Structure formats: C-alpha cells, structure tokens
C-alpha cells in the first residue's frame, strides 16, 4: 500500500516523515501518475486558495473527486486541506477553490491570524490519552451532515471529523511526535 502527500504547497515533508515512521510507503504526489499509485492522499496545511488553484493547474482536482466518489481513494485533509475538502466554505473568497468531498461547512481562519496560533491538549474520541494539537490559522467545521462523524471539538467548534474514507482535522498532527492520527488514517486506507 502506498499513501501520498499532495506536494504542490504546504507541510509535505512533515507528513511524509510521519508516514515513513508508521512504516508506510509514502510518496509525494504532484501529478496524476503518482496519484494513480496511492490508496490514500493527505492534503496538507498551507494556503487553501493556492493549493486549490494548483490542484486545478496540475489537473488533479477532478481525479481526486472521481476516486473519492468511487471509493478507490481515502483522503485526509489537515488545516487548509479541511477547507479544500468541504462542500461549503462560509467565508471563502469569491471563486474559492474547493473539492466538495465532505458534507461539512467550514470557516477559514476561524481561530484567528498567524500570531494567534496555539497548542492545546485535545480529547480525540478515538485516543487515550489526549493529544497535543497545533492550530495555525486554523479553520473549524461550523456544520456537519448526519453522515459525518465528529471526532474532536473545542468550544469554538468541530476540529476533527470523518465521513467514510475521508478524514479531516483543523490542527496539524504532523507537527508533533504523536503518530496516532496518521496511524488512524492508514487504517482507513486499508479499507480502499
């Protein structure tokens, strides 16, 4: 099994490192040929508008949508990846690019600007003990459809969720030594 990390912009090397530490064959995905090799794809944090435009430029957006719809690709979006996976972005820019994969409504930069970034201990429904979560200009889920499983929340809103083969977090699990979120995504990939 191979798991890819979308490598057009964002925290690519950190995710590749975590996947490698989990014992998975991890590859950077920049073109369709690489995308076709993977069972799972991580869309990293970065700048959601830029990543969305580059997905279109590199011709990957439609392939990702098709493979998600037919159940041949698991997808994990962190931070900007959450914005891209949402079917609605409440405060998006005009023409805000997104993939529309998950039935969630997301607010970009819900926790403030870069200087308001923070770490907190987060109770993630699947893990004991709590994990350290790093939030950087993070989005939040404002609304989730019935088929979306909420996995973690803060007072401000939902910060982790799953819908079928899709997983998303507001925070950056690749920025701590804890591998549990990546291991959980690898288990989702095995269902592909």
C-alpha positions as CSV (number, residue, x, y, z in Angstrom):
1,X,0.0,0.0,0.0
2,X,1.2,3.5,-0.9
3,X,0.0,6.7,0.7
4,X,0.6,10.0,-1.0
5,X,1.0,13.6,0.2
6,X,-0.1,16.3,-2.1
7,X,3.1,18.1,-2.9
8,X,2.1,21.3,-4.6
9,X,2.3,23.6,-1.4
10,X,2.3,23.2,2.3
11,X,3.7,20.9,5.0
12,X,4.7,18.0,2.7
13,X,7.9,16.7,4.2
14,X,6.5,16.5,7.7
15,X,3.6,14.3,6.6
16,X,6.0,12.1,4.5
17,X,8.2,11.7,7.6
18,X,5.2,10.7,9.8
19,X,4.0,8.2,7.2
20,X,7.5,6.7,7.0
21,X,7.7,6.4,10.8
22,X,4.4,4.5,10.6
23,X,6.1,2.0,8.2
24,X,4.1,3.0,5.1
25,X,5.5,3.5,1.6
26,X,4.9,7.3,1.3
27,X,5.3,9.3,-1.9
28,X,4.9,12.9,-2.9
29,X,2.0,13.5,-5.4
30,X,2.4,16.3,-7.9
31,X,0.9,14.6,-11.0
32,X,-1.9,12.2,-11.9
33,X,0.6,9.3,-12.5
34,X,1.6,9.4,-8.8
35,X,-2.0,9.9,-7.7
36,X,-2.9,6.7,-9.5
37,X,-0.4,4.7,-7.4
38,X,-1.8,5.6,-4.0
39,X,-4.6,4.2,-1.8
40,X,-4.7,7.3,0.4
41,X,-3.8,11.0,-0.1
42,X,-3.0,13.6,2.5
43,X,-3.8,17.2,1.6
44,X,-1.5,19.2,3.9
45,X,-1.9,22.5,5.6
46,X,-0.7,25.6,3.7
47,X,-2.8,28.2,1.9
48,X,-6.1,26.7,0.8
49,X,-6.7,29.1,-2.1
50,X,-3.2,28.5,-3.5
51,X,-3.4,24.7,-3.1
52,X,-6.9,24.7,-4.7
53,X,-5.7,26.7,-7.7
54,X,-2.6,24.4,-8.1
55,X,-4.8,21.3,-7.9
56,X,-6.7,22.6,-11.0
57,X,-3.4,23.7,-12.7
58,X,-1.8,20.2,-12.2
59,X,-5.1,18.5,-13.3
60,X,-5.5,16.7,-10.0
61,X,-8.8,18.1,-8.7
62,X,-11.1,16.0,-10.9
63,X,-9.1,12.8,-10.4
64,X,-9.3,13.2,-6.6
65,X,-13.1,13.8,-6.8
66,X,-13.6,10.8,-9.1
67,X,-11.5,8.4,-7.0
68,X,-13.2,9.6,-3.7
69,X,-16.7,9.1,-5.3
70,X,-15.9,5.6,-6.5
71,X,-14.3,4.6,-3.2
72,X,-10.8,4.0,-4.6
73,X,-9.1,6.8,-2.6
74,X,-9.0,7.7,1.1
75,X,-8.3,11.4,1.7
76,X,-7.0,13.2,4.9
77,X,-7.1,17.0,4.9
78,X,-5.3,18.9,7.6
79,X,-6.0,22.6,8.1
80,X,-6.1,24.1,4.6
81,X,-6.9,20.5,3.5
82,X,-10.1,20.7,5.6
83,X,-11.1,23.9,3.7
84,X,-10.5,22.1,0.4
85,X,-12.4,19.0,1.3
86,X,-15.5,20.9,2.5
87,X,-18.6,21.2,0.3
88,X,-19.2,24.7,1.6
89,X,-16.8,27.4,2.8
90,X,-18.7,30.1,4.8
91,X,-16.2,32.9,4.4
92,X,-14.5,31.9,1.2
93,X,-13.1,34.3,-1.3
94,X,-15.0,34.9,-4.5
95,X,-14.4,31.7,-6.6
96,X,-12.8,30.0,-3.5
97,X,-11.5,26.7,-4.9
98,X,-12.5,23.5,-3.1
99,X,-13.1,19.9,-3.8
100,X,-16.5,19.5,-2.2
101,X,-15.8,16.0,-0.9
102,X,-17.2,16.1,2.7
103,X,-20.6,17.3,3.8
104,X,-19.3,20.0,6.0
105,X,-19.5,23.7,6.2
106,X,-16.1,25.2,7.1
107,X,-15.0,28.7,8.3
108,X,-11.4,29.6,7.2
109,X,-9.1,31.1,9.8
110,X,-11.7,30.6,12.5
111,X,-9.1,30.7,15.2
112,X,-7.5,34.0,14.1
113,X,-4.4,35.0,12.3
114,X,-0.9,33.5,12.4
115,X,0.1,35.3,15.6
116,X,-2.9,33.7,17.4
117,X,-1.7,30.2,16.7
118,X,-1.7,27.9,19.7
119,X,-1.2,24.4,21.1
120,X,-3.7,22.6,23.3
121,X,-4.4,19.2,24.7
122,X,-7.3,17.8,22.7
123,X,-9.5,14.9,23.5
124,X,-9.8,13.0,20.3
125,X,-12.7,10.5,20.6
126,X,-10.6,7.5,19.4
127,X,-7.5,8.1,21.5
128,X,-6.4,8.0,25.2
129,X,-4.7,10.0,26.4
130,X,-5.5,13.3,24.8
131,X,-3.2,14.5,22.1
132,X,-1.3,17.8,21.7
133,X,-2.9,19.7,18.8
134,X,-1.2,22.6,17.0
135,X,-3.5,25.2,15.5
136,X,-2.1,27.6,12.9
137,X,-4.6,30.0,11.2
138,X,-6.9,27.0,11.6
139,X,-10.4,26.5,10.2
140,X,-13.3,24.9,12.0
141,X,-16.3,22.9,11.0
142,X,-19.5,25.0,11.6
143,X,-22.0,22.4,10.4
144,X,-21.7,18.7,9.6
145,X,-24.3,16.4,7.9
146,X,-25.6,13.4,9.8
147,X,-23.2,11.0,8.0
148,X,-20.2,12.9,9.3
149,X,-18.7,11.5,12.5
150,X,-17.4,14.2,14.8
151,X,-14.1,13.1,16.3
152,X,-13.0,16.1,18.3
153,X,-14.2,19.6,19.2
154,X,-13.2,22.7,21.1
155,X,-15.6,25.3,22.5
156,X,-15.2,27.2,19.2
157,X,-16.5,24.2,17.1
158,X,-15.6,20.9,15.5
159,X,-11.9,20.3,14.8
160,X,-11.8,16.7,13.5
161,X,-14.3,14.6,11.6
162,X,-14.7,11.6,9.4
163,X,-17.0,10.7,6.6
164,X,-16.5,7.3,5.1
165,X,-13.0,7.2,3.7
166,X,-12.4,10.8,4.4
167,X,-10.8,12.3,7.5
168,X,-10.1,15.9,8.3
169,X,-8.5,17.9,11.1
170,X,-8.2,21.7,11.8
171,X,-4.9,21.1,13.5
172,X,-1.5,19.8,12.3
173,X,-0.8,16.3,13.6
174,X,2.4,16.3,11.5
175,X,4.0,19.0,13.8
176,X,4.1,16.8,16.9
177,X,5.8,13.4,17.5
178,X,2.5,11.7,18.1
179,X,1.7,9.3,15.2
180,X,-1.8,8.3,16.2
181,X,-3.7,10.4,13.8
182,X,-1.6,9.2,10.9
183,X,-1.9,5.6,12.0
184,X,-5.7,6.1,12.1
185,X,-5.6,7.4,8.5
186,X,-3.5,4.4,7.4
187,X,-6.2,2.1,8.9
188,X,-8.8,4.0,6.8
189,X,-6.6,3.5,3.7
190,X,-6.7,-0.3,4.2
191,X,-10.4,-0.2,3.5
192,X,-9.8,1.0,0.0
